[in-house]
């Protein structure tokens, strides 16, 4: 329960407290970064592996559409600086789309410890999965982006396969690195907000049983399958 509540409500200090923020930062990246979390995300995180797969497909469809649009309307051969500006802008849109999908998939306010969980029986008992359903709706909509991207790429005069996939790869790399800034900001601000819990030992919020629960060994051993029965 402590692990699930912590993940759902934005807990960021799991291991080091005041002296070992680097360990907590790496754990945060493992569960929140688009690419890294596909392989390193914790099994008890509300953003489960199936939803991460749907989410990745949504992002790939949108990024393919954006790469086709940029290459068709602002090719690098025409003006490198305008092309670069559009690639950067499109990468920012991809990051924003990432965060929208993550919010829909996790529905943090409806999980144990969230804002609505204790006060609204309707959210708790009936609407817990509405965010996941929203993610699946976005997945259907993202197929529209994919189809539009294929149409643009196949009908534009200046789009060839090499240029198209080159632009797509550049956008993906920029968006993956672009995530680090917002993630670092949220990690730092949440860490400061949660200081009374992890520094002074208070219980509540993301730390329902205090900063020592769950322990580091449990988090490590349950990462793959989330199996707590052996404990």
Phi and psi in degrees as a GROMACS rama.xvg file:
@    title "Ramachandran Plot"
@    xaxis  label "Phi"
@    yaxis  label "Psi"
@TYPE xy
-61.5366  -40.0141  UNK-2
-68.3662  -46.8855  UNK-3
-63.5162  -43.1662  UNK-4
-63.9384  -42.2059  UNK-5
-61.6232  -45.29  UNK-6
-63.568  -42.8682  UNK-7
-69.5977  -28.416  UNK-8
-109.281  14.4602  UNK-9
84.2355  28.0935  UNK-10
-63.6052  135.651  UNK-11
-120.385  -17.5353  UNK-12
-105.745  111.786  UNK-13
-118.077  -25.6542  UNK-14
-125.453  -62.11  UNK-15
-90.231  -23.2716  UNK-16
64.9508  -130.728  UNK-17
-76.7801  -24.8578  UNK-18
-100.657  -17.8729  UNK-19
-134.387  58.4687  UNK-20
-66.2775  -26.3089  UNK-21
-62.5707  -39.5242  UNK-22
-63.7188  -42.9422  UNK-23
-65.9102  -37.9127  UNK-24
-63.2714  -43.6456  UNK-25
-63.9728  -40.3371  UNK-26
-65.159  -37.7859  UNK-27
-63.0825  -44.5087  UNK-28
-61.4029  -40.9725  UNK-29
-59.8289  -28.1903  UNK-30
-104.641  -12.7773  UNK-31
-119.498  -24.4385  UNK-32
-74.7552  137.583  UNK-33
-54.8147  -50.0674  UNK-34
-80.1214  -48.214  UNK-35
-63.7995  -38.8307  UNK-36
-67.8211  -18.7231  UNK-37
-62.5345  -30.5216  UNK-38
-110.834  -23.2689  UNK-39
-115.26  -0.366489  UNK-40
-61.0563  142.538  UNK-41
-75.654  142.464  UNK-42
-64.0316  -24.5791  UNK-43
-90.3916  -1.01666  UNK-44
-68.5006  138.839  UNK-45
-62.3314  -21.355  UNK-46
-85.895  86.6801  UNK-47
-75.6993  173.37  UNK-48
-67.5301  -35.4819  UNK-49
-63.1947  -45.0665  UNK-50
-66.9431  -34.2317  UNK-51
-63.3239  -36.4398  UNK-52
-66.0642  -43.7173  UNK-53
-61.7075  -43.6775  UNK-54
-61.1088  -43.2485  UNK-55
-63.7744  -40.2538  UNK-56
-61.4817  -40.6964  UNK-57
-59.8987  -46.5798  UNK-58
-65.4297  -40.8015  UNK-59
-64.6154  -40.916  UNK-60
-61.7101  -45.3397  UNK-61
-65.8743  -40.9883  UNK-62
-69.0807  -33.3931  UNK-63
-64.9154  -40.4527  UNK-64
-62.2797  -46.4087  UNK-65
-65.1916  -37.7776  UNK-66
-67.1584  -38.6115  UNK-67
-65.3486  -41.6703  UNK-68
-63.495  -47.2398  UNK-69
-65.0661  -43.621  UNK-70
-67.596  -32.4991  UNK-71
-76.956  -35.5598  UNK-72
-103.075  -24.1105  UNK-73
-139.538  62.2076  UNK-74
-64.8125  151.129  UNK-75
-61.9437  -34.0304  UNK-76
-65.6998  -24.7011  UNK-77
-79.3222  -47.8814  UNK-78
-159.995  109.575  UNK-79
-62.0706  -40.231  UNK-80
-71.3016  -39.2803  UNK-81
-66.7259  -40.7648  UNK-82
-58.8402  -46.7426  UNK-83
-62.2869  -39.6586  UNK-84
-64.3474  -41.4121  UNK-85
-69.3814  -37.3698  UNK-86
-63.1592  -42.9708  UNK-87
-64.2735  -44.3596  UNK-88
-62.0584  -44.4473  UNK-89
-65.1264  -36.3297  UNK-90
-63.6681  -37.9965  UNK-91
-63.5642  -39.9332  UNK-92
-62.8717  -37.5194  UNK-93
-64.2135  -42.3147  UNK-94
-61.9115  -42.989  UNK-95
-62.5014  -40.8655  UNK-96
-63.7413  -38.2882  UNK-97
-53.4817  -50.1765  UNK-98
-67.9677  -35.8726  UNK-99
-61.3711  -45.2334  UNK-100
-65.9117  -38.9179  UNK-101
-61.9446  -42.4722  UNK-102
-63.1475  -43.8186  UNK-103
-63.0754  -36.3192  UNK-104
-75.7472  -29.3732  UNK-105
-99.7242  -25.2632  UNK-106
40.9153  62.972  UNK-107
-60.3734  -31.8161  UNK-108
-71.6151  -13.7498  UNK-109
-101.842  -2.39921  UNK-110
-90.2717  161.655  UNK-111
-51.1436  128.307  UNK-112
92.3436  -11.5572  UNK-113
-77.1345  173.731  UNK-114
-62.813  -38.6866  UNK-115
-97.285  -10.1919  UNK-116
-63.3892  -44.8596  UNK-117
-82.0286  -23.5973  UNK-118
-100.924  -18.755  UNK-119
-125.794  103.366  UNK-120
-64.2058  -29.4273  UNK-121
-63.4746  -46.3168  UNK-122
-63.2698  -44.4376  UNK-123
-67.2124  -43.8021  UNK-124
-96.6521  -22.9628  UNK-125
-119.286  -30.1163  UNK-126
-115.845  15.9379  UNK-127
-57.865  -36.1644  UNK-128
-94.5785  8.53251  UNK-129
-64.2216  -32.7742  UNK-130
-64.7656  -40.8721  UNK-131
-63.9614  -39.01  UNK-132
-63.9289  -37.3938  UNK-133
-61.6265  -37.7835  UNK-134
-63.0679  -41.3885  UNK-135
-68.2829  -34.5731  UNK-136
-62.6146  -42.9947  UNK-137
-63.4749  -33.4647  UNK-138
-62.8353  -41.6811  UNK-139
-64.4635  -41.7611  UNK-140
-65.5765  -34.2434  UNK-141
-66.2529  -27.7359  UNK-142
-62.6973  -31.5608  UNK-143
-64.415  -40.2104  UNK-144
-60.9336  -41.6757  UNK-145
-62.4521  -45.7905  UNK-146
-63.1322  -43.0991  UNK-147
-62.3006  -39.9836  UNK-148
-63.1938  -40.537  UNK-149
-63.9378  -41.8851  UNK-150
-62.729  -45.1934  UNK-151
-62.6955  -45.5965  UNK-152
-66.1124  -33.2841  UNK-153
-83.8753  -19.8279  UNK-154
-105.413  -18.7708  UNK-155
-74.6489  144.276  UNK-156
-73.1703  -34.1062  UNK-157
-98.8862  7.31125  UNK-158
-99.647  118.267  UNK-159
-116.684  166.137  UNK-160
-60.2534  -42.424  UNK-161
-63.1572  -46.4031  UNK-162
-66.1548  -39.3235  UNK-163
-62.5586  -52.2509  UNK-164
-71.9903  -28.3846  UNK-165
-63.3441  -44.2446  UNK-166
-64.2034  -40.1877  UNK-167
-63.0911  -43.2697  UNK-168
-64.6694  -42.4917  UNK-169
-60.9171  -42.6894  UNK-170
-63.064  -42.9905  UNK-171
-64.1162  -43.2729  UNK-172
-62.9997  -45.4257  UNK-173
-62.6134  -40.7999  UNK-174
-69.6034  -36.6516  UNK-175
-64.48  -43.9219  UNK-176
-73.08  -32.7315  UNK-177
-64.2974  -25.517  UNK-178
-64.9582  -28.207  UNK-179
-61.8079  -36.0651  UNK-180
-62.8938  -57.4021  UNK-181
-58.6194  -38.6412  UNK-182
-64.2771  -41.508  UNK-183
-63.7594  -38.9514  UNK-184
-63.7327  -48.3246  UNK-185
-65.923  -36.9944  UNK-186
-62.0923  -47.2788  UNK-187
-66.1957  -47.7215  UNK-188
-65.5579  -41.1921  UNK-189
-67.4496  -35.3872  UNK-190
-63.1388  -40.7871  UNK-191
-69.935  -39.7328  UNK-192
-64.3164  -33.0219  UNK-193
-90.8006  8.31337  UNK-194
-54.6677  -42.0475  UNK-195
-59.0792  -26.7881  UNK-196
-80.8619  -54.7301  UNK-197
-82.2578  -19.4638  UNK-198
-97.4552  -41.4827  UNK-199
-98.2554  -6.13413  UNK-200
81.6848  16.8171  UNK-201
-68.4241  155.406  UNK-202
-110.215  146.798  UNK-203
130.52  171.342  UNK-204
57.2793  -129.6  UNK-205
-71.229  -6.95782  UNK-206
-124.407  67.6015  UNK-207
-61.9759  -26.2339  UNK-208
-117.289  17.3898  UNK-209
94.677  169.761  UNK-210
-70.7065  -15.519  UNK-211
-86.4694  -4.01141  UNK-212
-122.774  127.719  UNK-213
-77.7784  160.294  UNK-214
-81.9828  167.682  UNK-215
-62.6237  -37.035  UNK-216
-64.8197  -42.0684  UNK-217
-61.4454  -45.4232  UNK-218
-60.8483  -39.2293  UNK-219
-68.6368  -45.7649  UNK-220
-73.7508  -25.264  UNK-221
-98.1694  6.63743  UNK-222
-62.7946  -39.4371  UNK-223
-79.4438  -49.1456  UNK-224
-117.329  -7.00985  UNK-225
67.0756  15.4843  UNK-226
-76.1632  111.833  UNK-227
-101.914  -1.17735  UNK-228
-66.1279  -32.2412  UNK-229
-70.398  -8.47972  UNK-230
